[in-house]
Amino acid sequence: MKNVLLSTLFLMAFVLGVFAQQMQIQHQGQVIASGSTITIPGDPSQPELVAELSIKNLSTTDTMMVKCRKIVVDTISGTSNYFCWAACFPSFVYLSPTVIPIFPNTITNEFSGHYEPREHSGITKMCYSFFDTRNVNDSVYVYVDFFASGIGIDDEPSLQNVSISNPYPNPASSRVNFDYQLPANARQAVISVHSLLGSKVKEIRISGTNGKATFDVNDLKEGIYFYSIVVDNNIIATKRLVVSR
């Protein structure tokens, strides 16, 4: 059973689209676009899987005072996670109490996200955001899939060739459509829709290697929702849906 824990404050920043141009995420020396997903593979028997990220201040004049926020998008029951931002914090801490100054055109390597699979296989999906406390519009975020499996992720058939389109129309007023693609050997697949607070409001089963799914949203209040394509109990992708009338 997976638990969904979402941070409302972060999501409000997300839906307003206020992600800055003056901060950059790097992973293993590569620039990661804000909103992208990286995968950290490992074995369920490992004590922990670790995602190490670097944050760069692209400004040539201004020092940023940066905090980190952790969002648990979806996690495997019985596992644990925590993060470090200058210091390491217990699993129940979601917003770093520490502020790290990042000087102009400087990189800090003070972040690491930690996941303890505790012998449980599957994908836990986390989101980490970084923002300037003096200008919260300066922020970036990244999704991290901690993939704990006894086989390599490239060998997991249910995670290959899965995709879902952006919704159309978006915003939607009465009905919304999604195009999707699934692997031929997927055992179960659904599109699940959640509110900003993480409550599931709709779910529709999908099948076949590709197709079109349609939702009636007349019963949903105006606002922001998130939808995920879930294949064989693994969240593959999460995107935003707007209902407006």
N, C-alpha and C positions, 0 to 999 in steps of 0.2 A: 504494500500500500504506500503510495507516494504522498508526501505532504507538499502543499503549495503555500509558500510564504512570500508575499510580495510587499514591497515598501511603497506606500502610497505617495510619499513625498518624492521619491525618485521617479515614480511613474508619471506624476504630474509634470515633472521637468521633461520627461521623455515625450509626453504627448504635446507639449508646447513646442517641441523641436528646438530647445535652446541649448544646443551643443556647440561648443566653441571651436574657433579656428586656431586658438593660441596654445592648445595642449595636444599632445600626441602620445599614443600608446605604442610601445615596441615590445616584441617577444622574440627572444633568441636573435636579436639584432635586426629583425624585420619590422617595418612599420605596419601596424594593424589598424585598419580603418575603424573609426568609432561605430559601434553597433555590430561588428563582425563577431564570428564565433571561432574559437580555437579549441582543439581537442587535446586533452592530456590522457594518453592511454596508460594502462598499467594492469597489474594482476590483482584480483580480489584479496590475495594473501599478503600483499604489500602493506606495511604499516600505514603509509600515506602516499597520495599522489600530490605533486606540488606544481603549481603554475607560477612562474616567476615573470613579472612584468616590469618594464621600465616606463617612466613617465617623463616626457620632455616638455619643457617650457619653450615654446617657439618664439615668444616675444624677445625682442632684442633690448627692451628697455624696462620692462616691469617684472618684479618678483611676484610669484604666486604663492599664496598660503593655502596649501592643498590638503583636503580631507578625502578619505575613502569611505564608500558605502558598499556594503555587501547585500545582495538580494538573492535569496534562495528561490529560484524559479521552479525547480522540481528536484526532489531528492529521494533516494532509496531509503525506506524505513530501516532503522538499525544502524545507519551510518552516521558519521559526524563530520563537521567541517569548521574551519576557523580561518582567519586571515591575519596577516601581519602588515602593519604600516608604521615603520620605525620600531614599533613594539608589537608583540603578538597578543591577541585578545581571545577570550573564551568564545565558545560557539554561540552563545546568546548575544554577543555584541555584533550589531549590524552597522553602526556608524562609528568610525574611529574617533576616540577622544583626542588623539594626537593630530597636530597640524604640522605638515612638513613644508618649510620654505623651499621653493624651487626657483633658483635665480635665473635671470634671462639667459636663453640659449644654453640651458643646463639640463642634464638628465639625472633623475634619482632612481636608484635600484632598490628602494626600500620596501617594495611590495612583494608579497607572496601569498597565494591562496592555497590552502591545505585541505585535502579531502581524505578521510579515513574510511576505506570501504568495509573493513571488518568482516571480510570473507563474503561480502554480498556482491554479486555480479550486477551489472547494469550501468546506466548513465545517470549521473547527477548533474543537473544543469544549474550553474551559478551565473550571476551577473555582478560585475564589479564596476562601480562608477567613481570617477575622480573629479573633484570640482574645487574651484578657487573660492574660499570662504568670503572673500571680499567682492566677488562678482560671480554669483552662482550660475550665470549664463555661460561662463567658461567651464565646460565640463565635457568629458568623454566617457565612454563606457564600452565594455567588452563582455561577451558571453564566453564562459568556459565550460566545455563538456568534459567532465571527468569520467572516462570510459574504463571501467574496471571489468576486465574479461580475461578468461584464460586463453582466448584466441585474439589475434590481431584485429583491429577495427576493419581493416581491408578485407578480412575473411568473414565478417559477419554479414550474411546475405540480406538480412532484413533491414540493414542500414544503407544499402547501396541503391542508387537510382531512385531515390525518394525526393520529390519536390512538390511544392504547392505554390500557386500563383498568388500575387496580390489580389485582394478582393475587388470585385467590380459589380456594381458601382461602389465607390468608396469616397465620400460618405454614402451610406445606404439608407433608404427611407422605408422600404417595405420588404424587399428581397435582395439577397446578395449571393454572388456566385464565386466559386473557386475552381480553378483547373488544377488537377493533381496528377502525379505519376507515382506508381508503386512498383516494387520488385515483384516478379511473378510468384515468388514463394512466400510472400507476406502472409502470415496466419491471421492477423487481425489489424485493422486500421480504422482510425476515427479522426474526425476533425472536432476538436473540443474548444469551446468558447468560454472565456472567463471574464469576469468583471475586473475593475481596477483593484478590488480588494481580494481577488483570487477565487471568488465563488464561481463554480461552474454554472453557466446559464443555459448552455445548449451543447448537445453532442450528436453527431451524425456518423453512422458507419459508412465507410466507403470500401469499394472492392474493385477488382480488375486492375490491369496494369496502368491504365490511365482513364480519366473521365472528368466529369464536371459535377460538382456538388452545389446544391442550392439551399440556402437557409431562408426561412421566413423570419424577419426581425420586427414584425409589427408588435410583438409582445415585449420587446426590449425598450427600455427607456433611452432617451437620447443620451449620448455620451461616448466614452472611449471603452473599447473592449480589446481583448487579446485572444487570438485564435492560434491553436497549435495543431500540427499534424503528428499523430501518435501512431507508431507502427510497432506492433509486438511489444507494447508497454514502454517504448522508448520515444521520448519527445525529440523529434527531428528538427523542427523549426517552429519558431513563434513569431507572429507578426501582429500588426495593429489593425483594428477595424473601428470605424467611426459610424455611429448611428445618428442621423440628423433628419429632422422633418421640417 
